[in-house]
Amino acid sequence: MYPASKSDDEEPQDITKWKITNPLHYFPTNIFDAAGSLQHLDLSGTGLSSLPQDFGRLKHLKIAFFSDCNFAAFPTQLASCPELEMVAFRGNQMTEVPENSLPPKLRWLILTNNRINSLPKSIGRCGRLQKCMLAGNQLSCLPEEMAACRKLGLLRLSANRFRELPDWLFDLPELAFLSFAGNPCCSLAATSKDGRRDTTPFSYLPEVSWTDLQVHHLLGEGASGIISKGLWNATDQAREVAIKLFKGHVTSDGTPADEMLAACESFMESLQRRHTCTTVASHMVIYTLITFSTTVKGGHALLGDFGAASIYGNLNDDKKFEQLEALAFAHLIEDVWRIIKPDFDERELRVGVLLAALHRQCSDPTGAKRPKFSEITRQLSAINQQLVAATV
């Protein structure tokens, strides 16, 4: 059994990527024929439940995907893969991650939608860990040793059992994207007094029949769903809309219900509630950046994302979350800058210098030194005035 893309004259030792989609009852040992070159192995959806003891023979393996399989425990054999950086076990109903089972060079760990109730203390030795997807498990705490993961930039904790978040999270110098909706610590978004899902915000929205929608071409795709352009045949007239179809009951961002709740809360109460999502943290911030990009390119932009939004108005220290959001906003500046790549004249260059200075403030490795969003908004208003003056 070799990859479908393998050419007739290709030797097993030349294969760098191997994907199998048909059901597997055991690990195909002929994969070891490509041990000298294999870097990417994808056995997702095959139903595999165990790995051979000598799995570490895949010395060059960097990516290993086993999502939608039947692993009850994270396989300790992966720790013997010296170059393994990205591991995914989404949707395995996994209950255990044993000590010392994580690969030493791990950068991405994807354990979304399992039944894990604790992480090993040895995760603290994963000094290169950047993204950790843990939504949809049964976690109530994180090991303190995880505070040593200083490169961690994205952490998904939605739909777990956290009653509080550890203080050390907010001291991580690169953590910018944190989701925790659907936990007891933000019960406002979780359940009502009788224990049922609180759907009050949804009652303000009109019910739309699927038969009244016409789905057209794809607009984009994210972790939680697929967004398409379409028409809503309302009673008065057909309206152009964006239609989002969620991929499942739990995604790497969390649950569709939490995402919709955050969106409803935002639209109902505007800025009276605060949401941990870069594009929600400050409407003024996003508006100014859009104005900046459209003024330079002469185009039109719409931007919005509630995928990993978490309501934190009932948590005590808002400032800690603002520190994370400020760093996330710094990343947004980078993204917008990369897209527009402006060719400034002398007047516009002054605006660019001011924006670069704001970026430096927001990306300070010490969270307490980053500006609040009130200050970010003030500086962006000044930058916007300079921009308007420069284009008159």
N, C-alpha and C positions, 0 to 999 in steps of 0.2 A: 504494500500500500504506500504509494508515493503521492506527492502533491499533484493536483490536476494540472498545474501549470508547468510541470516538469517536461522538458523537451526530450526527444528520443536519445540525443547524444549527451545529455546532462548526467554526470555522475552524482551519486548521493552526497559525496563530500563537497559538492559545489552548492548545495541547497542552503539558502539562508532563511527562508520562511516556509513553514509547513502548517497547513490547515486541514483538519479533518472534520467532516460534518455528519457522517453516518454513525449510528450507535456503536459504542465500544463497551465490551465487558471487561477488557484488560488493556493495559498500556501496550501499544504496538512496538515490539522490540526492534523492528527494522528502522525506527526513527534514529536509533543509535548509529546507523550507517552514515548519518549526516552529522555526527558529533563534531567533526572537524570544522564545520562551517555554520551550523544551525544557530540563528540568533533570535528567531521569532517562532514560537510554537503556539498554535491556537486550536485547542480541543474543546471549545465551548459547545454546549448542547449535545455532547456525545453521551452523557450519562456516566462518564468515568467516575470511579469512587476511590481509587488508590493509585500510587505511583510505585515503581520498582525501587528497591533499596539503592541500586546503582544509578539513580537518576542524575547524580552529580557528574556523570560522564559527559553531560552536555556542558562542557567547560566554557563555551562561547555564548550560551543562551543569555539574552538580555530581556526578552519579553515572554511571559507565559500566561496564557488566558485559559481558565477552566470555568468560566461562568456557565450557569444553568447545567451543572453536573450534580454529582451526588456525594461530594466529600463531606463527611461528618466532622472532620477535624482538619485543620490546616496541616498539610503534609510536611513533616520535618525534613524530608529529603531535599526540599528547596534550599535549605540553608547551606547545602554543599555545592551550590552553583555559584562560583566566584564572581561572575559578571552579571547576575540576574538583577535587573533594575525595576521592572514593572510586572506586577502580579495581580491577577483578577480572579476572584471567586464569587462573583455576584450571583445571588439566587441559588445557593447550594444547601440551604437549611443547616449550615455549619454551626456547631455549638461550641467549638473549642479551638483556641490558638495556643498550642503548647509553648512553653519556654524554649528559647534558643531555636525556634523554627523559622525565623525570618532571615532572608538572605542578607549578607553583610553590606551590599551596595544598593539596597532597596531605595528607590526614589518615589515610586507610586505604589500604594497599597489600596486595592479595591475590594472591600468586603461587604458591599451593599446588600441589603435584604437577606440576612441570615438570622441566626438565633444566638449570637455570641453575647455572653454576659460579662466577659472580662478580657482584657488584653494582657499579654505577658510583660513582665517588668523588663525583659530583654529588648523591648522595642526602643528603649533608651539608647541602645548601641547603634541604632540606625541613624547615624549622623547626617546622612544624605537625604533623608526622607523629606519630600516636598509636598506631596498630595496624599491625603489619607481619607478614603471614602468609607464611612461607617454608618450611614443612614439605614434605618430599618432593622436595627438589632435590639438587644435587650440590655444595653450598657447603662449602668448607673454612675459610673466613675471611670476615670482614666488613671493609669499608674503614674505616680509622681516622677518616675524615671523618664517619662516621655518629655519632660521639660528640657531634657538634653537634646531633643530634636530641633536644633536651632535654625535649620533650613526650612522648617515646615511653613508653607505659605497658604495652603488650602486644607480645611478640615470640615468634613460633613458629619454632623452629629444628630441630624433630624430624625424624628420618629424613634427615639430611644426612651430611657427611663431616668434621665438626669434631673435631679431636684435642685442642683446648683452646678455652676461651671467652675472649674479650678482657677484660682487667681493666676497661677503661673502661665496660663494660656495667653494672658494679655501682656506678658513680658517677652514673648517670643518675637524676635526682631523682624521676622519676615512674614508673620501671619497676617494676612489681609482679607481672606475670604473664609468666614465662619458661618455655618448654618446650624440652628438648633431648634427649629420649629417642631411642634408635636412632642415636646417633653414636658414633664410636670413643672419645670422651672419657668415655663411660659404658658401656664395653664389657661390663660385667656384665649389662646389659640387652640386649645386642646378639647376640653369637654365642658359641658354645662353642669349644673348642680346634681342632676339625676344620673350623671355618668355618661350621658349620650353626647355625640358630637354637637357642638354649638354651631348651628347653622343660621343664626340670626342675621349675620351680614348678608347671606345669600338671598334672604327674603326680599331684599331691596332690588334684586336683579330680575329682569324679565325672563320668563321661561321661553326657550327657543326650541322648536321641534326640529329634529334632524332633517325632516322632509322639507323644511323651509330654507335649507342651506344648499347652495351649490358650491362644491369644492373645485377650485381651479388649480393653478400651478403652485409648486412648492416655493415658499418664501425663505424658509430656513429650518434648521433642525438643531435642537440642543439636547442636553442630558435628559430632560424630562418629557419632551414631546416634539411633534412635528407641526410646523406652522405653515399653513397654506393660504393663498389669496382666495377669496370667495365672495359670494353674494348672499345676503340675507333678505329673503323675500318677506319683508315685514308687511303689515296690513296696509300701510300708506304707500310705500314705494320700496323698490329694491335698493339695498345699501351695500356698498363695498365694505367688506370686513376681513379681518385676519382670523382664521379658524385654527385653534390649537387642539390637536388630538394627543392626549397623554399616552405614553408608552406602557404604563402599567400602574399598579396600585402603590408601588414604591419605586422611586428612581434614586439616582445618586444625590439629587438635591433634597429629597424628602418625599412627601406625599402630595398628590394633586390637590387634596382638600386644604392643606396648609398653604400652598401657593395661591389658591383662589381666595382663601381667607385674607392673606396679606394684601392681595390686590384690592379686595372689597374694602378692607379697613382703610387703605390708602385713599381710595376714591371717595369714601364716605366722609372721612375726617381730614382729608388732605394732609397738611403738615402737623396736625395736632398729635398724631402718633408717629413714632419713629420706626424705621425698618432697616434691618441690616442687609442691605443690598446696595452696591455702589450706585446703581441708577435710580435708587429710591431715596437715598440718604438726603439729598438736597435737590429739589426740582430746579432751583436757581442755578446750582452748579452745572447741571446737565444742560439747561437752556443756554447758559453762557458758552459752554464748550461747543454746542451745536451752532450757535450764532457765529462763533469764531471760525468753525470749519466751513460753514456755508458762505460766510462773507468772503473768505479767501478763495473758495472754489466756485462760488456762485450757484451752488446746488441747494437741495432741500433734504433734510434728514429728520427721521423719527426714531426715537430710541426708548426702549422700555424693556425691563426684565424683572420678573418676580420669582424666578425659578428657585432661588435659595433664600428668599426673603424670610426673616424671622422677626416677630414682634417682640420688642424688649422693653416696652413702656412700663411694665410692672416689675422689672428688675431694678435694683437699687442704683447701681453706678453707671449712669449713661456715658460718662466720660470714657470709660474703658472701651466701650463699643465704638465711640467716635474715633478713638485712636486707631482701631483697626480699619474703620471706614476711610479715614484720611489716607492711609497707605493704599487701600483699594482705589481711592480716587487718583493717587499718584500713578497707579498702573493704567487707569483710564486715560489720563493725560498722555501717557506714552502711546497707547493704542490709537488715540485720535491723531496724535502728531505723526505717527507712522503712516496713517492712511492718507492724510492731506499732503504731507511733504511740501510745505509752502516754500515758494521762492520770494522771500521778503524784499521789499525795498527798504530804504533807511528808516522810514517812519514805522513800518510794520515790524522791523527788527526790534525796536524798543519794546513792542508788545510781546514778542517772542522771548526776550530776556526776562521780562516780568513773569511770564508763565513758567519759564525754566526755574526761576527763583522759588516760585510757589511749589513746584514739583519737588525741589530739594527739601523744603520744609516738611512736606507731607510724607516724604520717604525717609525721614530721620529714623535710624534703627532703634532709638529710644522713644517708645510710644508717647510718653508724657511730654515730649518736646514737640510733638506734632500739633498743628493748629486745630482749633475747634472749627466746626463747619460754619459758625457765624463769622469767624475770621476769614475762612476760605471764601465765603460768599462776598464779604466786603472787598477782598482783594480782586475777586473775579469781576465785581461791579466796576472797580477802577480800571481793570484791564479792558473790559468791554467798552468803557468810555474812550479809552485810548484807541481801541480798534476802530470805533465809529469815527473818531476824529481823523484817524489815519486814512480812512477810505473816502472822506468827503472831498 
